[in-house]
Amino acid sequence: MKENKKIEIHSPMIHVTGIETEGCRQFLGIPYAKATRFRYALMIETYEGVVDASSFGNSCPQYRQFYPQLDNPERLFYYREFRKDLTFHYDEDCLNLNIFTPVNAENCPVAVFVHGGGFNSGSNQEEPFRGYELAKRGIITVFINYRVGVFGYMTHSEIQREYGRDGNFGLDDQRTALLWVRKFISSFGGDPENITLFGQSAGAISIQYHCLNPANTGLFKRVFMISGAGLFPKFALPRRAEDTREYWLQLMEKTGCSSLVELRRIDAAAVLSAAQEMKSERKDTLYNTMPVIDGFLLKKPVDELISNPIRTDCMISFTNNDMYAALMAYIGCQYGRANDAYICYFDQDAPGDDNGAFHSCDLRYLFGRLEQSWRPYTERDEEISCQLMDYFAAYVKTGNPNGDGRPDWQPCKNGKLHVLQITNEKTSMGKVSYPKLGMNMIRKGTPKA
């Protein structure tokens, strides 16, 4: 095993130092924009001096920063899966990204990942967000941080007056990161004309919203939405910005702030404490701390826009014990059928407990990070991981995931549904059974600690 060594990129646009490991170069914590609280981000256009990209950057302040992971079995489950033994630093100066490239990368295709977390948590530093194995397949991977929760989605009439829109700071951060990648990725050996935008859960939902914005035409060439594609029930769709302001006025009242100016100045812990208190008082907290119809990034209600997304290659996946498993499968297949997507049903139960193919379990397979888990993965799991990475790498390069003797993966065409099924026995084209998915959801339920 080669020792890590310091490496340097000195281009006309950016001078940055990173680390080279065997088969991969990594540049961590690169700031892509600056933003103060409840203001829209400004992309960094020029850099002075050398950017040290040898360690992870800050994550957006969020509830898990102040409330222990062990107070809730569900949080304990995902803590063990993706955050145990990792150290996170939280600060509102959190708009940074991590880039993983092949050694001697030249005009490589680029995949930009948007993490999940229900729009209220998450970080680009979590396991398994590493691009080592995809770099070996010729792919540059970029993992972005963006604002979440109260810092990502507040709405207020003063923000509207100041900017002509309000809310969607987190969604706007994601778009800003994409603009940064388009401008700077060639310095890292990437092809700015061949960008795939992919993400999971809230990250996948975000990507779908970006696909509904005509202003994003040409910003990315392909998408891969993991456990988050399709039209959710009406109550779960973005509300109009002005319809969420009452929630935020109540939050301000709890903090003792009478104006947005005051709320921008108080300690982040006080803001998060007020939001946490409101979770026990209101059942609609989640629907007020997520993207809104702002007339800018989301111009109209999603159900009016979803039938006419911008033209991109499209890939969709969901798992057998996904969050709202039967619904996720149904809406994903409906959306995929309408958009000639490649659809994958991940039916490989994760070993080690009885939670099946739980929501997010496929991420370790996609990034080749099985060995970093506590779970007793098998040779079949390793085979699936390699298949998924090979499929994805081919898709990022050409828009077609097939090749090298892998089972043929057909896209939906002319409204006809085709689904690749990955199981503990084989990978093949098959038919999705919604009742089966529904029974799995009922039988297994929420992941157990």
C-alpha positions in Angstrom: 0.0 0.0 0.0 1.4 3.4 -1.0 1.7 6.1 1.6 -0.4 9.2 1.2 1.4 12.1 -0.3 0.7 15.8 -0.7 -0.2 16.8 -4.2 -0.8 20.2 -5.8 -2.8 21.7 -8.6 -1.9 25.1 -9.9 -4.2 26.2 -12.7 -5.1 29.7 -13.9 -8.3 29.5 -11.8 -7.3 27.8 -8.6 -4.1 26.8 -6.7 -5.0 23.9 -4.4 -3.2 21.2 -2.4 -4.7 17.8 -1.6 -3.7 14.2 -0.9 -2.9 11.3 -3.2 -3.7 7.8 -2.1 -3.3 4.7 -4.2 -5.3 5.2 -7.4 -7.0 8.4 -6.3 -6.5 12.0 -5.5 -8.7 13.8 -3.0 -9.3 17.5 -2.4 -11.4 18.0 0.7 -13.3 21.0 2.2 -12.9 23.3 -0.8 -15.2 26.4 -0.3 -17.4 27.0 -3.3 -19.5 29.9 -2.0 -20.0 32.3 0.9 -23.2 33.0 2.6 -24.3 34.6 5.9 -27.5 33.5 7.7 -30.7 33.7 5.7 -28.9 35.3 2.7 -28.4 33.6 -0.7 -24.9 32.3 -1.4 -22.4 34.1 -3.6 -20.2 31.7 -5.6 -16.5 32.1 -5.1 -15.2 33.3 -8.5 -11.5 33.7 -7.6 -9.1 32.4 -4.9 -6.2 34.2 -3.3 -3.2 32.1 -2.3 -3.2 28.3 -1.9 -6.4 26.5 -0.9 -5.5 23.7 1.6 -7.8 20.8 0.7 -6.3 18.2 3.0 -9.2 17.8 5.5 -13.0 17.9 5.6 -14.8 21.2 5.9 -17.6 22.3 8.2 -21.0 20.8 8.1 -24.2 22.9 8.4 -25.4 23.3 12.0 -28.2 20.8 12.7 -30.2 19.1 15.4 -27.7 16.3 15.9 -25.0 18.8 16.8 -26.8 19.7 20.0 -28.9 16.6 20.7 -27.2 13.2 21.3 -27.6 10.5 18.7 -28.4 8.0 21.4 -31.8 9.6 22.5 -33.7 7.9 19.6 -33.4 4.3 18.3 -33.8 5.4 14.7 -31.0 7.9 15.0 -28.9 5.3 16.7 -29.4 3.0 13.8 -28.2 5.5 11.2 -25.5 6.8 13.5 -24.0 3.3 13.6 -24.4 2.9 9.9 -22.8 6.2 8.6 -21.4 8.4 11.4 -19.9 6.3 14.2 -16.2 7.1 15.0 -16.3 10.2 12.6 -15.7 13.7 13.9 -17.8 16.5 12.5 -17.3 20.2 12.8 -20.4 22.4 12.5 -20.4 26.0 11.4 -22.6 28.2 9.3 -19.6 28.7 7.0 -20.3 25.3 5.5 -20.5 25.7 1.8 -17.7 23.4 0.7 -17.2 20.3 -1.4 -15.0 17.2 -1.6 -13.5 16.1 -4.9 -12.1 12.6 -5.7 -10.3 12.2 -9.0 -8.3 9.5 -10.8 -4.5 10.1 -10.7 -3.6 12.0 -13.8 -7.2 12.7 -14.5 -7.8 14.3 -18.0 -11.3 15.3 -19.3 -13.0 12.7 -17.0 -16.8 12.5 -16.6 -18.0 14.1 -13.4 -20.6 12.9 -10.9 -21.9 15.4 -8.3 -23.6 13.9 -5.2 -26.3 15.6 -3.1 -26.6 14.0 0.3 -29.9 13.2 2.0 -31.2 13.8 5.5 -34.8 14.9 5.1 -33.7 18.4 4.2 -32.9 18.8 7.9 -29.6 17.0 8.5 -26.7 15.4 6.7 -23.1 16.0 5.6 -20.8 15.3 2.7 -18.4 13.8 5.1 -20.5 10.8 6.2 -19.7 7.3 5.4 -19.8 6.1 2.6 -19.3 9.3 0.7 -15.9 8.6 -0.7 -14.9 8.4 -4.4 -11.9 6.1 -4.3 -13.5 3.2 -6.2 -15.3 5.3 -8.8 -11.9 7.1 -9.4 -10.5 3.7 -10.3 -13.2 3.5 -12.9 -12.3 6.9 -14.4 -14.9 9.0 -12.7 -14.5 12.3 -10.8 -16.9 12.4 -7.8 -17.9 15.6 -6.1 -19.7 15.6 -2.7 -21.3 18.9 -1.8 -22.4 20.4 1.5 -25.4 22.7 1.6 -27.6 24.4 4.2 -30.3 22.3 5.9 -33.2 22.7 8.3 -33.8 26.1 9.8 -30.7 27.5 8.1 -31.7 26.1 4.7 -35.4 26.9 4.3 -36.6 29.8 6.3 -39.2 32.1 4.7 -39.9 35.7 5.7 -41.5 38.7 4.0 -38.3 40.7 4.6 -36.3 38.2 2.6 -38.9 38.5 -0.1 -38.5 42.3 -0.2 -34.7 42.0 -0.2 -34.3 39.4 -2.9 -37.6 39.2 -4.7 -37.9 35.6 -3.5 -37.5 33.8 -0.2 -36.8 30.3 1.2 -34.8 27.6 -0.6 -31.4 28.6 0.6 -30.3 25.0 0.6 -31.7 24.3 -2.8 -30.0 27.4 -4.1 -26.7 26.3 -2.5 -26.9 23.0 -4.5 -27.3 24.9 -7.7 -24.5 27.3 -6.8 -22.2 24.3 -6.2 -23.1 22.9 -9.7 -22.2 26.3 -11.2 -18.9 26.1 -9.4 -18.2 22.6 -10.7 -19.0 23.8 -14.2 -16.4 26.6 -13.9 -13.6 24.9 -11.9 -13.7 21.1 -12.5 -11.5 21.3 -15.6 -8.7 22.3 -13.2 -9.1 18.9 -11.6 -9.1 17.0 -14.9 -12.9 16.9 -15.3 -15.2 17.5 -18.3 -17.6 20.3 -17.5 -19.8 19.2 -20.4 -20.3 15.7 -19.0 -21.8 16.1 -15.5 -24.1 13.6 -13.8 -26.1 14.9 -10.8 -27.0 12.2 -8.4 -28.3 11.9 -4.8 -30.3 9.9 -2.3 -33.5 10.5 -0.4 -33.8 14.3 0.1 -30.9 14.6 -2.3 -32.8 12.7 -4.9 -35.9 14.8 -4.3 -33.7 18.0 -4.7 -32.5 16.7 -8.0 -36.0 16.2 -9.3 -36.8 19.8 -8.3 -33.7 20.9 -10.3 -35.0 19.0 -13.2 -38.2 21.0 -13.0 -36.4 24.3 -13.4 -35.9 25.3 -17.1 -33.1 27.6 -16.1 -31.0 24.5 -15.3 -31.1 23.3 -18.9 -27.5 22.3 -19.9 -26.2 22.5 -16.3 -26.0 18.7 -16.0 -26.3 16.0 -18.6 -27.6 13.0 -16.5 -29.3 12.3 -13.2 -29.5 9.4 -10.9 -32.3 9.7 -8.2 -31.9 7.1 -5.4 -35.0 6.6 -3.3 -36.6 9.9 -4.0 -38.0 10.1 -7.6 -41.7 10.7 -8.5 -44.7 12.6 -7.4 -45.3 12.3 -3.7 -48.8 12.8 -2.2 -50.0 16.4 -2.3 -49.5 17.0 1.5 -45.8 16.1 1.1 -45.1 18.5 -1.8 -43.5 22.0 -1.5 -45.9 24.7 -0.2 -45.9 28.3 -1.4 -43.3 30.3 0.4 -45.9 32.7 1.8 -47.9 29.8 3.3 -44.9 28.7 5.5 -44.1 32.1 7.0 -46.5 31.6 10.0 -44.3 28.8 11.2 -41.2 30.9 11.0 -42.8 33.8 12.8 -43.6 31.4 15.7 -40.0 30.2 15.7 -38.8 33.9 15.9 -41.2 34.4 18.8 -39.7 31.4 20.7 -36.2 32.9 20.2 -37.3 36.3 21.5 -36.5 38.0 18.2 -38.8 40.6 16.9 -37.1 41.1 13.5 -35.1 39.2 10.9 -32.1 41.3 11.8 -32.2 40.0 15.3 -32.6 36.4 14.2 -29.6 36.8 11.9 -27.5 37.8 14.9 -28.4 35.3 17.7 -26.4 32.2 18.5 -27.1 29.2 16.2 -27.9 27.0 19.2 -30.8 29.3 20.2 -32.3 29.0 16.7 -32.0 25.2 16.7 -33.3 24.9 20.2 -36.4 26.8 19.2 -36.9 24.5 16.2 -36.4 21.4 18.3 -39.0 22.7 20.8 -41.5 23.3 18.0 -41.2 19.7 16.9 -43.0 18.6 20.0 -45.7 21.2 19.5 -46.4 20.9 15.8 -46.7 18.0 13.4 -45.9 20.1 10.3 -42.3 21.0 11.2 -40.8 18.9 8.4 -43.1 20.4 5.8 -42.0 23.9 6.8 -38.3 23.2 6.8 -38.0 22.0 3.2 -38.1 23.5 -0.3 -40.9 25.9 -1.2 -42.5 27.2 -4.3 -40.6 30.5 -4.6 -41.3 31.5 -8.1 -37.6 31.3 -8.9 -36.1 27.8 -8.4 -39.6 26.2 -8.2 -41.8 28.4 -10.3 -45.1 26.5 -9.8 -46.5 23.6 -7.8 -44.5 20.4 -8.4 -47.6 18.5 -9.7 -48.0 21.1 -12.4 -44.3 20.9 -13.4 -43.4 17.2 -13.1 -44.8 16.2 -16.5 -42.3 18.4 -18.3 -38.8 18.1 -16.8 -35.7 19.4 -18.6 -34.2 16.8 -20.9 -31.5 14.6 -19.3 -30.6 11.0 -19.2 -32.4 9.5 -16.2 -31.7 6.6 -13.7 -33.9 5.7 -10.7 -33.6 3.2 -7.9 -35.4 2.1 -4.7 -35.1 -0.7 -2.2 -37.3 -3.5 -0.8 -37.6 -1.8 2.7 -37.3 1.7 1.6 -38.9 4.6 3.4 -42.6 4.3 2.4 -41.4 1.3 0.3 -44.5 0.6 -1.8 -45.1 4.3 -2.4 -41.4 4.9 -3.4 -41.6 2.0 -5.9 -44.9 3.1 -7.4 -44.0 6.8 -7.9 -40.5 5.9 -9.0 -41.8 3.5 -11.6 -44.4 6.0 -12.8 -41.9 8.8 -13.2 -39.3 6.4 -14.8 -41.8 5.1 -17.3 -42.7 8.6 -18.3 -39.1 9.7 -18.7 -37.5 6.6 -20.4 -35.4 6.0 -17.2 -33.2 3.1 -16.2 -35.0 1.7 -13.1 -33.4 -0.5 -10.5 -35.1 -2.4 -7.7 -32.5 -3.2 -4.9 -33.8 -6.4 -3.3 -30.6 -7.5 -1.5 -31.2 -7.6 2.3 -28.3 -6.1 4.3 -26.8 -8.8 6.5 -26.5 -8.6 10.2 -30.1 -7.8 11.3 -33.7 -8.1 10.0 -34.1 -4.7 8.5 -33.9 -5.9 4.9 -32.7 -3.5 2.2 -33.4 -0.5 4.4 -33.5 3.1 3.2 -29.9 4.2 2.4 -28.4 0.7 2.5 -27.5 0.8 -1.2 -25.1 3.7 -0.7 -22.3 1.5 0.6 -22.6 -0.8 -2.5 -22.6 2.2 -4.9 -19.4 3.7 -3.4 -17.6 0.4 -2.7 -17.5 0.9 1.1 -18.7 -2.5 2.4 -15.5 -3.1 4.3 -15.9 0.0 6.3 -19.2 -1.3 7.8 -19.8 -3.5 10.9 -22.1 -5.7 8.8 -20.9 -9.2 7.8 -21.1 -8.7 4.0 -20.7 -11.8 1.8 -19.1 -12.5 -1.6 -22.5 -11.8 -3.2 -22.6 -8.4 -1.6 -19.1 -7.6 -3.0 -20.2 -8.8 -6.4 -23.3 -6.5 -6.3 -21.2 -3.6 -5.2 -18.9 -4.1 -8.2 -21.8 -4.4 -10.5 -23.4 -1.2 -9.3 -20.2 0.7 -9.5 -19.6 -0.6 -13.0 -23.2 0.1 -14.1 -23.0 3.7 -12.7 -19.5 4.4 -14.1 -20.7 3.4 -17.6 -23.8 5.5 -17.2 -21.9 8.6 -16.1 -19.5 8.2 -19.1 -22.0 7.5 -21.9 -25.6 7.5 -20.6 -25.8 3.7 -21.1 -25.0 1.5 -18.0 -24.4 -1.7 -19.9 -21.2 -3.4 -20.9 -18.4 -5.9 -19.9 -20.8 -8.8 -19.7 -23.1 -7.4 -17.0 -26.8 -8.5 -17.1 -28.5 -6.3 -19.7 -30.3 -3.3 -18.2 -33.1 -2.0 -20.4 -34.5 1.5 -20.1 -38.2 2.2 -20.1 -39.3 3.0 -23.7 -42.6 4.3 -25.0 -44.2 4.0 -21.6 -43.2 0.3 -21.2 -41.8 -0.5 -17.8 -38.4 -2.3 -17.4 -36.8 -2.8 -14.0 -33.4 -4.3 -13.2 -33.7 -6.4 -10.0 -30.7 -7.0 -7.8 -31.3 -9.8 -5.3 -29.2 -12.2 -3.2 -29.3 -14.7 -6.0 -28.9 -12.8 -9.2 -29.1 -9.6 -11.1 -31.7 -9.6 -13.9 -34.6 -7.8 -15.6 -37.9 -8.5 -13.9 -41.3 -7.3 -12.8 -41.8 -5.2 -9.6 -44.5 -6.5 -7.2 -45.9 -3.6 -5.3 -47.9 -5.9 -2.9 -44.6 -7.7 -2.0 -42.9 -4.3 -1.3 -45.9 -3.3 0.8 -45.6 -6.5 2.9 -41.9 -6.0 3.3 -42.6 -2.5 4.6 -45.2 -3.8 7.1 -43.1 -6.8 8.1 -39.8 -5.1 8.7 -40.9 -1.5 9.4 -38.5 1.2 10.7 -34.9 0.1 11.1 -34.2 -1.2 14.6 -31.2 -0.3 16.7 
